[in-house]
């Protein structure tokens, strides 16, 4: 099994977060501020340098209106 930080599923996850953030017209700084974090926090997630835990994902999903259930379904269909 590939290390989760560099796995295909991780790539799908970070792409979904970044794409949805952009689709909503939000900057990394705006999302970070809504989370009570600094912009590099979001940049590190989107660049794959930092994994996002479940609670962070749920908070991010609320802000960027990401359908977590659909994302999980997609991740489950993604090999590795």
N, C-alpha and C positions, 0 to 999 in steps of 0.2 A: 504494500500500500504506500502510495506517495505521501510525503509529509503534507499535512493538511494545509500549511501555509502556501504551498505551491501546487496543490491539487487542482484538477479540472473543476471540481465542485467549488473550491475557493474562488477560482477565476470567474465562474458563473455568478457567485454571490456578489463579489465586488463590482462586477459589470452591472448587475441589476441595481445595486445601490447607486452607483454613479449615473447610470442612464436615467433612473427615476428622479434623482435630484435635479439633473439637467432638464428633464421633461417638465418639472414643476417650476423651472426658472429660478431655482435657488442656488446661491453660491455656497461653496464649502464653508465660508465664514458665517453665512446666515444659519446654516444647519448646525454648525458648531455652537454658535451663540444660543440657539434654541435648546441645545443639550447642556448648556452651561460649561462648554469646553472651548478650547482654542482651535483655530483653523487647522493647524498641523494634525490634530487628532483625526479629522475627516480625511485629510490628504494621505495620511499613513494607512488608513483603511482602504481607500480607493487605489492606492499604489500597491497594495498587497504587503506592505511592511508590517502591518498590524492586523491581527485577527479581531473580529468583532464577536463578543459573546452574545448569548441569547437575549439577555436583558437590554444590552445596547442595541441589538437588532430591532427589538420591539419598539424602543424609544425612537430610533431612526425611522422605522417604518411609519410611526404615527406622524412624524414631522414631514416626511416626503410622500406620504400616502401610498406606501408600498404594500401590496397584498402579500402578506407573509405566507398565507396558506398556499397560494399559487406558487410562490417562490420555493417553498419546501417541496411541493409536488415536482417542480422542475428539477430541483437538486436531487431528489430521489431517482429521477429518470436519467440523471447524468452519471455516467460511469466514472469512478475514481474521483 
